[in-house]
Amino acid sequence: MIDKIIANYSKLITDIASLIEQGRKTTVRYVNTVLVATYWLIGRRIVEYEQKGKERAEYGKELL
C-alpha cells in the first residue's frame, strides 16, 4: 500500500514538473515572438524617419 502511495506521489511530482517545463517553453516562444515584432516595428520607424515620406532614402540613390 505504501509503495502505491509513493508511486502516485512520484507521478504527481513528475506531472507538475512537466507542466512547469511546458509553461516555460511556451513563455519563451511568446516572448521571442513579441521581441521580433517589436524590433520589426522599431526598424520600420527608423526607415520611415530616414525616408521622410519618400519611396527611397537619399543615401539609397547610389546603391545597386
N, CA, C, O and CB atoms as a CASP TS submission, in Angstrom:
PFRMAT TS
TARGET T0000
AUTHOR 0000-0000-0000
METHOD Language model
MODEL 1
PARENT N/A
ATOM      1  N   MET     1       0.821  -1.194   0.000  1.00  0.00           N
ATOM      2  CA  MET     1       0.000   0.000   0.000  1.00  0.00           C
ATOM      3  C   MET     1       0.864   1.256   0.000  1.00  0.00           C
ATOM      4  O   MET     1       0.598   2.190  -0.756  1.00  0.00           O
ATOM      5  CB  MET     1      -0.934  -0.001   1.203  1.00  0.00           C
ATOM      6  N   ILE     2       1.886   1.286   0.834  1.00  0.00           N
ATOM      7  CA  ILE     2       2.751   2.461   0.908  1.00  0.00           C
ATOM      8  C   ILE     2       3.517   2.663  -0.400  1.00  0.00           C
ATOM      9  O   ILE     2       3.811   3.792  -0.792  1.00  0.00           O
ATOM     10  CB  ILE     2       3.732   2.329   2.081  1.00  0.00           C
ATOM     11  N   ASP     3       3.838   1.545  -1.072  1.00  0.00           N
ATOM     12  CA  ASP     3       4.522   1.638  -2.364  1.00  0.00           C
ATOM     13  C   ASP     3       3.640   2.331  -3.398  1.00  0.00           C
ATOM     14  O   ASP     3       4.121   3.120  -4.211  1.00  0.00           O
ATOM     15  CB  ASP     3       4.922   0.240  -2.863  1.00  0.00           C
ATOM     16  N   LYS     4       2.348   2.028  -3.357  1.00  0.00           N
ATOM     17  CA  LYS     4       1.403   2.653  -4.294  1.00  0.00           C
ATOM     18  C   LYS     4       1.282   4.149  -4.016  1.00  0.00           C
ATOM     19  O   LYS     4       1.215   4.948  -4.950  1.00  0.00           O
ATOM     20  CB  LYS     4       0.014   1.980  -4.196  1.00  0.00           C
ATOM     21  N   ILE     5       1.253   4.527  -2.761  1.00  0.00           N
ATOM     22  CA  ILE     5       1.178   5.948  -2.376  1.00  0.00           C
ATOM     23  C   ILE     5       2.423   6.681  -2.863  1.00  0.00           C
ATOM     24  O   ILE     5       2.331   7.781  -3.406  1.00  0.00           O
ATOM     25  CB  ILE     5       1.030   6.101  -0.832  1.00  0.00           C
ATOM     26  N   ILE     6       3.577   6.070  -2.666  1.00  0.00           N
ATOM     27  CA  ILE     6       4.837   6.681  -3.109  1.00  0.00           C
ATOM     28  C   ILE     6       4.860   6.801  -4.632  1.00  0.00           C
ATOM     29  O   ILE     6       5.294   7.824  -5.161  1.00  0.00           O
ATOM     30  CB  ILE     6       6.052   5.851  -2.617  1.00  0.00           C
ATOM     31  N   ALA     7       4.403   5.776  -5.340  1.00  0.00           N
ATOM     32  CA  ALA     7       4.370   5.799  -6.804  1.00  0.00           C
ATOM     33  C   ALA     7       3.426   6.893  -7.300  1.00  0.00           C
ATOM     34  O   ALA     7       3.760   7.618  -8.237  1.00  0.00           O
ATOM     35  CB  ALA     7       3.934   4.425  -7.360  1.00  0.00           C
ATOM     36  N   ASN     8       2.250   7.017  -6.679  1.00  0.00           N
ATOM     37  CA  ASN     8       1.297   8.063  -7.073  1.00  0.00           C
ATOM     38  C   ASN     8       1.869   9.452  -6.814  1.00  0.00           C
ATOM     39  O   ASN     8       1.711  10.358  -7.632  1.00  0.00           O
ATOM     40  CB  ASN     8      -0.028   7.894  -6.316  1.00  0.00           C
ATOM     41  N   TYR     9       2.526   9.613  -5.685  1.00  0.00           N
ATOM     42  CA  TYR     9       3.124  10.904  -5.344  1.00  0.00           C
ATOM     43  C   TYR     9       4.241  11.239  -6.332  1.00  0.00           C
ATOM     44  O   TYR     9       4.373  12.384  -6.767  1.00  0.00           O
ATOM     45  CB  TYR     9       3.669  10.889  -3.894  1.00  0.00           C
ATOM     46  N   SER    10       5.027  10.250  -6.675  1.00  0.00           N
ATOM     47  CA  SER    10       6.110  10.446  -7.632  1.00  0.00           C
ATOM     48  C   SER    10       5.551  10.868  -8.989  1.00  0.00           C
ATOM     49  O   SER    10       6.108  11.751  -9.642  1.00  0.00           O
ATOM     50  CB  SER    10       6.947   9.162  -7.773  1.00  0.00           C
ATOM     51  N   LYS    11       4.460  10.246  -9.413  1.00  0.00           N
ATOM     52  CA  LYS    11       3.823  10.610 -10.681  1.00  0.00           C
ATOM     53  C   LYS    11       3.290  12.034 -10.616  1.00  0.00           C
ATOM     54  O   LYS    11       3.402  12.784 -11.586  1.00  0.00           O
ATOM     55  CB  LYS    11       2.683   9.629 -11.020  1.00  0.00           C
ATOM     56  N   LEU    12       2.715  12.410  -9.488  1.00  0.00           N
ATOM     57  CA  LEU    12       2.215  13.775  -9.308  1.00  0.00           C
ATOM     58  C   LEU    12       3.344  14.780  -9.474  1.00  0.00           C
ATOM     59  O   LEU    12       3.192  15.773 -10.186  1.00  0.00           O
ATOM     60  CB  LEU    12       1.559  13.937  -7.924  1.00  0.00           C
ATOM     61  N   ILE    13       4.471  14.533  -8.827  1.00  0.00           N
ATOM     62  CA  ILE    13       5.622  15.436  -8.909  1.00  0.00           C
ATOM     63  C   ILE    13       6.130  15.516 -10.345  1.00  0.00           C
ATOM     64  O   ILE    13       6.454  16.601 -10.828  1.00  0.00           O
ATOM     65  CB  ILE    13       6.753  14.966  -7.965  1.00  0.00           C
ATOM     66  N   THR    14       6.202  14.379 -11.026  1.00  0.00           N
ATOM     67  CA  THR    14       6.641  14.354 -12.423  1.00  0.00           C
ATOM     68  C   THR    14       5.689  15.148 -13.313  1.00  0.00           C
ATOM     69  O   THR    14       6.132  15.907 -14.174  1.00  0.00           O
ATOM     70  CB  THR    14       6.745  12.907 -12.925  1.00  0.00           C
ATOM     71  N   ASP    15       4.389  14.978 -13.110  1.00  0.00           N
ATOM     72  CA  ASP    15       3.388  15.712 -13.891  1.00  0.00           C
ATOM     73  C   ASP    15       3.499  17.219 -13.662  1.00  0.00           C
ATOM     74  O   ASP    15       3.408  18.000 -14.610  1.00  0.00           O
ATOM     75  CB  ASP    15       1.975  15.231 -13.533  1.00  0.00           C
ATOM     76  N   ILE    16       3.693  17.625 -12.420  1.00  0.00           N
ATOM     77  CA  ILE    16       3.830  19.052 -12.098  1.00  0.00           C
ATOM     78  C   ILE    16       5.085  19.622 -12.743  1.00  0.00           C
ATOM     79  O   ILE    16       5.056  20.718 -13.302  1.00  0.00           O
ATOM     80  CB  ILE    16       3.873  19.267 -10.568  1.00  0.00           C
ATOM     81  N   ALA    17       6.176  18.890 -12.668  1.00  0.00           N
ATOM     82  CA  ALA    17       7.425  19.340 -13.291  1.00  0.00           C
ATOM     83  C   ALA    17       7.247  19.491 -14.797  1.00  0.00           C
ATOM     84  O   ALA    17       7.770  20.430 -15.397  1.00  0.00           O
ATOM     85  CB  ALA    17       8.572  18.354 -12.986  1.00  0.00           C
ATOM     86  N   SER    18       6.514  18.572 -15.404  1.00  0.00           N
ATOM     87  CA  SER    18       6.251  18.635 -16.843  1.00  0.00           C
ATOM     88  C   SER    18       5.429  19.873 -17.201  1.00  0.00           C
ATOM     89  O   SER    18       5.711  20.547 -18.192  1.00  0.00           O
ATOM     90  CB  SER    18       5.521  17.368 -17.307  1.00  0.00           C
ATOM     91  N   LEU    19       4.424  20.164 -16.399  1.00  0.00           N
ATOM     92  CA  LEU    19       3.605  21.367 -16.630  1.00  0.00           C
ATOM     93  C   LEU    19       4.443  22.637 -16.530  1.00  0.00           C
ATOM     94  O   LEU    19       4.289  23.552 -17.339  1.00  0.00           O
ATOM     95  CB  LEU    19       2.445  21.430 -15.623  1.00  0.00           C
ATOM     96  N   ILE    20       5.311  22.692 -15.556  1.00  0.00           N
ATOM     97  CA  ILE    20       6.176  23.865 -15.392  1.00  0.00           C
ATOM     98  C   ILE    20       7.085  24.016 -16.609  1.00  0.00           C
ATOM     99  O   ILE    20       7.251  25.121 -17.126  1.00  0.00           O
ATOM    100  CB  ILE    20       7.021  23.750 -14.095  1.00  0.00           C
ATOM    101  N   GLU    21       7.670  22.920 -17.065  1.00  0.00           N
ATOM    102  CA  GLU    21       8.559  22.964 -18.235  1.00  0.00           C
ATOM    103  C   GLU    21       7.806  23.388 -19.488  1.00  0.00           C
ATOM    104  O   GLU    21       8.316  24.192 -20.268  1.00  0.00           O
ATOM    105  CB  GLU    21       9.213  21.597 -18.460  1.00  0.00           C
ATOM    106  N   GLN    22       6.618  22.870 -19.692  1.00  0.00           N
ATOM    107  CA  GLN    22       5.798  23.275 -20.837  1.00  0.00           C
ATOM    108  C   GLN    22       5.469  24.762 -20.774  1.00  0.00           C
ATOM    109  O   GLN    22       5.506  25.455 -21.790  1.00  0.00           O
ATOM    110  CB  GLN    22       4.503  22.452 -20.889  1.00  0.00           C
ATOM    111  N   GLY    23       5.151  25.245 -19.588  1.00  0.00           N
ATOM    112  CA  GLY    23       4.862  26.665 -19.411  1.00  0.00           C
ATOM    113  C   GLY    23       6.062  27.533 -19.726  1.00  0.00           C
ATOM    114  O   GLY    23       5.922  28.589 -20.344  1.00  0.00           O
ATOM    115  N   ARG    24       7.236  27.100 -19.310  1.00  0.00           N
ATOM    116  CA  ARG    24       8.460  27.848 -19.605  1.00  0.00           C
ATOM    117  C   ARG    24       8.719  27.910 -21.103  1.00  0.00           C
ATOM    118  O   ARG    24       9.062  28.968 -21.631  1.00  0.00           O
ATOM    119  CB  ARG    24       9.658  27.215 -18.893  1.00  0.00           C
ATOM    120  N   LYS    25       8.558  26.794 -21.784  1.00  0.00           N
ATOM    121  CA  LYS    25       8.789  26.758 -23.236  1.00  0.00           C
ATOM    122  C   LYS    25       7.798  27.648 -23.974  1.00  0.00           C
ATOM    123  O   LYS    25       8.167  28.364 -24.905  1.00  0.00           O
ATOM    124  CB  LYS    25       8.688  25.319 -23.761  1.00  0.00           C
ATOM    125  N   THR    26       6.541  27.598 -23.553  1.00  0.00           N
ATOM    126  CA  THR    26       5.524  28.440 -24.171  1.00  0.00           C
ATOM    127  C   THR    26       5.841  29.914 -23.943  1.00  0.00           C
ATOM    128  O   THR    26       5.683  30.733 -24.849  1.00  0.00           O
ATOM    129  CB  THR    26       4.133  28.101 -23.618  1.00  0.00           C
ATOM    130  N   THR    27       6.280  30.246 -22.754  1.00  0.00           N
ATOM    131  CA  THR    27       6.635  31.626 -22.424  1.00  0.00           C
ATOM    132  C   THR    27       7.789  32.113 -23.285  1.00  0.00           C
ATOM    133  O   THR    27       7.753  33.235 -23.790  1.00  0.00           O
ATOM    134  CB  THR    27       7.001  31.746 -20.943  1.00  0.00           C
ATOM    135  N   VAL    28       8.799  31.296 -23.458  1.00  0.00           N
ATOM    136  CA  VAL    28       9.951  31.670 -24.277  1.00  0.00           C
ATOM    137  C   VAL    28       9.515  31.930 -25.713  1.00  0.00           C
ATOM    138  O   VAL    28       9.933  32.917 -26.317  1.00  0.00           O
ATOM    139  CB  VAL    28      11.030  30.570 -24.236  1.00  0.00           C
ATOM    140  N   ARG    29       8.681  31.055 -26.264  1.00  0.00           N
ATOM    141  CA  ARG    29       8.202  31.253 -27.645  1.00  0.00           C
ATOM    142  C   ARG    29       7.412  32.551 -27.756  1.00  0.00           C
ATOM    143  O   ARG    29       7.585  33.301 -28.717  1.00  0.00           O
ATOM    144  CB  ARG    29       7.326  30.059 -28.098  1.00  0.00           C
ATOM    145  N   TYR    30       6.556  32.819 -26.793  1.00  0.00           N
ATOM    146  CA  TYR    30       5.742  34.034 -26.826  1.00  0.00           C
ATOM    147  C   TYR    30       6.618  35.279 -26.730  1.00  0.00           C
ATOM    148  O   TYR    30       6.443  36.230 -27.491  1.00  0.00           O
ATOM    149  CB  TYR    30       4.714  34.022 -25.685  1.00  0.00           C
ATOM    150  N   VAL    31       7.549  35.266 -25.802  1.00  0.00           N
ATOM    151  CA  VAL    31       8.434  36.419 -25.628  1.00  0.00           C
ATOM    152  C   VAL    31       9.256  36.652 -26.893  1.00  0.00           C
ATOM    153  O   VAL    31       9.410  37.796 -27.321  1.00  0.00           O
ATOM    154  CB  VAL    31       9.366  36.212 -24.413  1.00  0.00           C
ATOM    155  N   ASN    32       9.784  35.594 -27.495  1.00  0.00           N
ATOM    156  CA  ASN    32      10.548  35.737 -28.731  1.00  0.00           C
ATOM    157  C   ASN    32       9.699  36.343 -29.838  1.00  0.00           C
ATOM    158  O   ASN    32      10.178  37.194 -30.588  1.00  0.00           O
ATOM    159  CB  ASN    32      11.098  34.387 -29.176  1.00  0.00           C
ATOM    160  N   THR    33       8.450  35.918 -29.950  1.00  0.00           N
ATOM    161  CA  THR    33       7.549  36.461 -30.964  1.00  0.00           C
ATOM    162  C   THR    33       7.317  37.951 -30.737  1.00  0.00           C
ATOM    163  O   THR    33       7.353  38.743 -31.679  1.00  0.00           O
ATOM    164  CB  THR    33       6.210  35.707 -30.954  1.00  0.00           C
ATOM    165  N   VAL    34       7.083  38.322 -29.503  1.00  0.00           N
ATOM    166  CA  VAL    34       6.843  39.733 -29.181  1.00  0.00           C
ATOM    167  C   VAL    34       8.101  40.569 -29.450  1.00  0.00           C
ATOM    168  O   VAL    34       8.004  41.678 -29.976  1.00  0.00           O
ATOM    169  CB  VAL    34       6.404  39.883 -27.702  1.00  0.00           C
ATOM    170  N   LEU    35       9.262  40.051 -29.097  1.00  0.00           N
ATOM    171  CA  LEU    35      10.504  40.784 -29.346  1.00  0.00           C
ATOM    172  C   LEU    35      10.754  40.978 -30.837  1.00  0.00           C
ATOM    173  O   LEU    35      11.147  42.066 -31.258  1.00  0.00           O
ATOM    174  CB  LEU    35      11.683  40.053 -28.714  1.00  0.00           C
ATOM    175  N   VAL    36      10.535  39.950 -31.633  1.00  0.00           N
ATOM    176  CA  VAL    36      10.719  40.074 -33.083  1.00  0.00           C
ATOM    177  C   VAL    36       9.778  41.140 -33.633  1.00  0.00           C
ATOM    178  O   VAL    36      10.200  41.984 -34.424  1.00  0.00           O
ATOM    179  CB  VAL    36      10.471  38.715 -33.792  1.00  0.00           C
ATOM    180  N   ALA    37       8.522  41.116 -33.230  1.00  0.00           N
ATOM    181  CA  ALA    37       7.561  42.117 -33.692  1.00  0.00           C
ATOM    182  C   ALA    37       7.976  43.521 -33.256  1.00  0.00           C
ATOM    183  O   ALA    37       7.854  44.471 -34.030  1.00  0.00           O
ATOM    184  CB  ALA    37       6.156  41.794 -33.162  1.00  0.00           C
ATOM    185  N   THR    38       8.457  43.657 -32.043  1.00  0.00           N
ATOM    186  CA  THR    38       8.894  44.961 -31.528  1.00  0.00           C
ATOM    187  C   THR    38      10.079  45.487 -32.323  1.00  0.00           C
ATOM    188  O   THR    38      10.093  46.653 -32.717  1.00  0.00           O
ATOM    189  CB  THR    38       9.262  44.861 -30.040  1.00  0.00           C
ATOM    190  N   TYR    39      11.073  44.638 -32.561  1.00  0.00           N
ATOM    191  CA  TYR    39      12.246  45.066 -33.321  1.00  0.00           C
ATOM    192  C   TYR    39      11.883  45.404 -34.765  1.00  0.00           C
ATOM    193  O   TYR    39      12.458  46.323 -35.348  1.00  0.00           O
ATOM    194  CB  TYR    39      13.321  43.979 -33.293  1.00  0.00           C
ATOM    195  N   TRP    40      10.940  44.674 -35.342  1.00  0.00           N
ATOM    196  CA  TRP    40      10.490  44.972 -36.701  1.00  0.00           C
ATOM    197  C   TRP    40       9.847  46.362 -36.744  1.00  0.00           C
ATOM    198  O   TRP    40      10.109  47.147 -37.655  1.00  0.00           O
ATOM    199  CB  TRP    40       9.489  43.891 -37.197  1.00  0.00           C
ATOM    200  N   LEU    41       9.004  46.656 -35.750  1.00  0.00           N
ATOM    201  CA  LEU    41       8.361  47.978 -35.693  1.00  0.00           C
ATOM    202  C   LEU    41       9.384  49.090 -35.490  1.00  0.00           C
ATOM    203  O   LEU    41       9.249  50.168 -36.070  1.00  0.00           O
ATOM    204  CB  LEU    41       7.322  48.018 -34.565  1.00  0.00           C
ATOM    205  N   ILE    42      10.402  48.843 -34.676  1.00  0.00           N
ATOM    206  CA  ILE    42      11.471  49.829 -34.487  1.00  0.00           C
ATOM    207  C   ILE    42      12.171  50.081 -35.817  1.00  0.00           C
ATOM    208  O   ILE    42      12.402  51.232 -36.188  1.00  0.00           O
ATOM    209  CB  ILE    42      12.491  49.348 -33.413  1.00  0.00           C
ATOM    210  N   GLY    43      12.510  49.020 -36.533  1.00  0.00           N
ATOM    211  CA  GLY    43      13.158  49.158 -37.841  1.00  0.00           C
ATOM    212  C   GLY    43      12.285  49.921 -38.817  1.00  0.00           C
ATOM    213  O   GLY    43      12.770  50.767 -39.568  1.00  0.00           O
ATOM    214  N   ARG    44      11.008  49.623 -38.804  1.00  0.00           N
ATOM    215  CA  ARG    44      10.071  50.322 -39.693  1.00  0.00           C
ATOM    216  C   ARG    44      10.048  51.821 -39.388  1.00  0.00           C
ATOM    217  O   ARG    44      10.054  52.641 -40.306  1.00  0.00           O
ATOM    218  CB  ARG    44       8.652  49.731 -39.554  1.00  0.00           C
ATOM    219  N   ARG    45      10.023  52.171 -38.125  1.00  0.00           N
ATOM    220  CA  ARG    45      10.012  53.598 -37.761  1.00  0.00           C
ATOM    221  C   ARG    45      11.301  54.289 -38.189  1.00  0.00           C
ATOM    222  O   ARG    45      11.273  55.429 -38.652  1.00  0.00           O
ATOM    223  CB  ARG    45       9.813  53.765 -36.247  1.00  0.00           C
ATOM    224  N   ILE    46      12.421  53.606 -38.036  1.00  0.00           N
ATOM    225  CA  ILE    46      13.700  54.183 -38.461  1.00  0.00           C
ATOM    226  C   ILE    46      13.699  54.415 -39.970  1.00  0.00           C
ATOM    227  O   ILE    46      14.126  55.472 -40.434  1.00  0.00           O
ATOM    228  CB  ILE    46      14.876  53.260 -38.059  1.00  0.00           C
ATOM    229  N   VAL    47      13.225  53.439 -40.734  1.00  0.00           N
ATOM    230  CA  VAL    47      13.160  53.577 -42.190  1.00  0.00           C
ATOM    231  C   VAL    47      12.242  54.736 -42.571  1.00  0.00           C
ATOM    232  O   VAL    47      12.593  55.548 -43.427  1.00  0.00           O
ATOM    233  CB  VAL    47      12.666  52.264 -42.841  1.00  0.00           C
ATOM    234  N   GLU    48      11.084  54.819 -41.949  1.00  0.00           N
ATOM    235  CA  GLU    48      10.161  55.920 -42.245  1.00  0.00           C
ATOM    236  C   GLU    48      10.799  57.269 -41.921  1.00  0.00           C
ATOM    237  O   GLU    48      10.621  58.233 -42.666  1.00  0.00           O
ATOM    238  CB  GLU    48       8.851  55.752 -41.452  1.00  0.00           C
ATOM    239  N   TYR    49      11.531  57.342 -40.832  1.00  0.00           N
ATOM    240  CA  TYR    49      12.216  58.579 -40.462  1.00  0.00           C
ATOM    241  C   TYR    49      13.277  58.927 -41.504  1.00  0.00           C
ATOM    242  O   TYR    49      13.358  60.074 -41.945  1.00  0.00           O
ATOM    243  CB  TYR    49      12.857  58.449 -39.063  1.00  0.00           C
ATOM    244  N   GLU    50      14.077  57.965 -41.893  1.00  0.00           N
ATOM    245  CA  GLU    50      15.151  58.191 -42.858  1.00  0.00           C
ATOM    246  C   GLU    50      14.599  58.587 -44.230  1.00  0.00           C
ATOM    247  O   GLU    50      15.186  59.427 -44.913  1.00  0.00           O
ATOM    248  CB  GLU    50      16.018  56.936 -42.984  1.00  0.00           C
ATOM    249  N   GLN    51      13.495  58.001 -44.632  1.00  0.00           N
ATOM    250  CA  GLN    51      12.949  58.259 -45.957  1.00  0.00           C
ATOM    251  C   GLN    51      12.126  59.540 -46.011  1.00  0.00           C
ATOM    252  O   GLN    51      11.906  60.083 -47.094  1.00  0.00           O
ATOM    253  CB  GLN    51      12.103  57.093 -46.396  1.00  0.00           C
ATOM    254  N   LYS    52      11.682  60.017 -44.897  1.00  0.00           N
ATOM    255  CA  LYS    52      10.897  61.263 -44.814  1.00  0.00           C
ATOM    256  C   LYS    52       9.748  61.285 -45.827  1.00  0.00           C
ATOM    257  O   LYS    52       9.525  62.290 -46.501  1.00  0.00           O
ATOM    258  CB  LYS    52      11.809  62.477 -45.044  1.00  0.00           C
ATOM    259  N   GLY    53       9.024  60.168 -45.926  1.00  0.00           N
ATOM    260  CA  GLY    53       7.866  60.089 -46.805  1.00  0.00           C
ATOM    261  C   GLY    53       8.181  59.718 -48.238  1.00  0.00           C
ATOM    262  O   GLY    53       7.262  59.505 -49.029  1.00  0.00           O
ATOM    263  N   LYS    54       9.449  59.634 -48.595  1.00  0.00           N
ATOM    264  CA  LYS    54       9.823  59.279 -49.968  1.00  0.00           C
ATOM    265  C   LYS    54       9.874  57.767 -50.108  1.00  0.00           C
ATOM    266  O   LYS    54       9.928  57.033 -49.120  1.00  0.00           O
ATOM    267  CB  LYS    54      11.188  59.906 -50.354  1.00  0.00           C
ATOM    268  N   GLU    55       9.857  57.315 -51.369  1.00  0.00           N
ATOM    269  CA  GLU    55       9.917  55.874 -51.613  1.00  0.00           C
ATOM    270  C   GLU    55      11.270  55.311 -51.227  1.00  0.00           C
ATOM    271  O   GLU    55      11.359  54.179 -50.751  1.00  0.00           O
ATOM    272  CB  GLU    55       9.624  55.567 -53.076  1.00  0.00           C
ATOM    273  N   ARG    56      12.332  56.094 -51.430  1.00  0.00           N
ATOM    274  CA  ARG    56      13.681  55.672 -51.082  1.00  0.00           C
ATOM    275  C   ARG    56      14.373  56.790 -50.292  1.00  0.00           C
ATOM    276  O   ARG    56      14.098  57.974 -50.489  1.00  0.00           O
ATOM    277  CB  ARG    56      14.495  55.308 -52.359  1.00  0.00           C
ATOM    278  N   ALA    57      15.252  56.395 -49.420  1.00  0.00           N
ATOM    279  CA  ALA    57      16.044  57.378 -48.686  1.00  0.00           C
ATOM    280  C   ALA    57      17.086  57.982 -49.637  1.00  0.00           C
ATOM    281  O   ALA    57      17.464  57.351 -50.624  1.00  0.00           O
ATOM    282  CB  ALA    57      16.732  56.725 -47.437  1.00  0.00           C
ATOM    283  N   GLU    58      17.548  59.195 -49.342  1.00  0.00           N
ATOM    284  CA  GLU    58      18.531  59.880 -50.202  1.00  0.00           C
ATOM    285  C   GLU    58      19.790  59.040 -50.397  1.00  0.00           C
ATOM    286  O   GLU    58      20.316  58.954 -51.507  1.00  0.00           O
ATOM    287  CB  GLU    58      18.907  61.242 -49.601  1.00  0.00           C
ATOM    288  N   TYR    59      20.266  58.429 -49.336  1.00  0.00           N
ATOM    289  CA  TYR    59      21.502  57.671 -49.434  1.00  0.00           C
ATOM    290  C   TYR    59      21.327  56.408 -50.287  1.00  0.00           C
ATOM    291  O   TYR    59      22.320  55.789 -50.670  1.00  0.00           O
ATOM    292  CB  TYR    59      21.994  57.300 -48.040  1.00  0.00           C
ATOM    293  N   GLY    60      20.105  56.022 -50.586  1.00  0.00           N
ATOM    294  CA  GLY    60      19.846  54.816 -51.375  1.00  0.00           C
ATOM    295  C   GLY    60      19.957  55.025 -52.864  1.00  0.00           C
ATOM    296  O   GLY    60      19.894  54.052 -53.616  1.00  0.00           O
ATOM    297  N   LYS    61      20.121  56.254 -53.326  1.00  0.00           N
ATOM    298  CA  LYS    61      20.216  56.517 -54.757  1.00  0.00           C
ATOM    299  C   LYS    61      21.433  55.879 -55.389  1.00  0.00           C
ATOM    300  O   LYS    61      21.385  55.453 -56.543  1.00  0.00           O
ATOM    301  CB  LYS    61      20.242  57.991 -55.005  1.00  0.00           C
ATOM    302  N   GLU    62      22.506  55.809 -54.657  1.00  0.00           N
ATOM    303  CA  GLU    62      23.765  55.319 -55.191  1.00  0.00           C
ATOM    304  C   GLU    62      23.960  53.817 -54.977  1.00  0.00           C
ATOM    305  O   GLU    62      24.955  53.263 -55.444  1.00  0.00           O
ATOM    306  CB  GLU    62      24.905  56.071 -54.564  1.00  0.00           C
ATOM    307  N   LEU    63      23.065  53.163 -54.304  1.00  0.00           N
ATOM    308  CA  LEU    63      23.202  51.730 -54.057  1.00  0.00           C
ATOM    309  C   LEU    63      22.679  50.930 -55.231  1.00  0.00           C
ATOM    310  O   LEU    63      21.760  51.368 -55.923  1.00  0.00           O
ATOM    311  CB  LEU    63      22.468  51.330 -52.782  1.00  0.00           C
ATOM    312  N   LEU    64      23.248  49.777 -55.461  1.00  0.00           N
ATOM    313  CA  LEU    64      22.769  48.890 -56.522  1.00  0.00           C
ATOM    314  C   LEU    64      21.520  48.179 -56.085  1.00  0.00           C
ATOM    315  O   LEU    64      20.963  47.386 -56.844  1.00  0.00           O
ATOM    316  CB  LEU    64      23.838  47.876 -56.915  1.00  0.00           C
TER
END
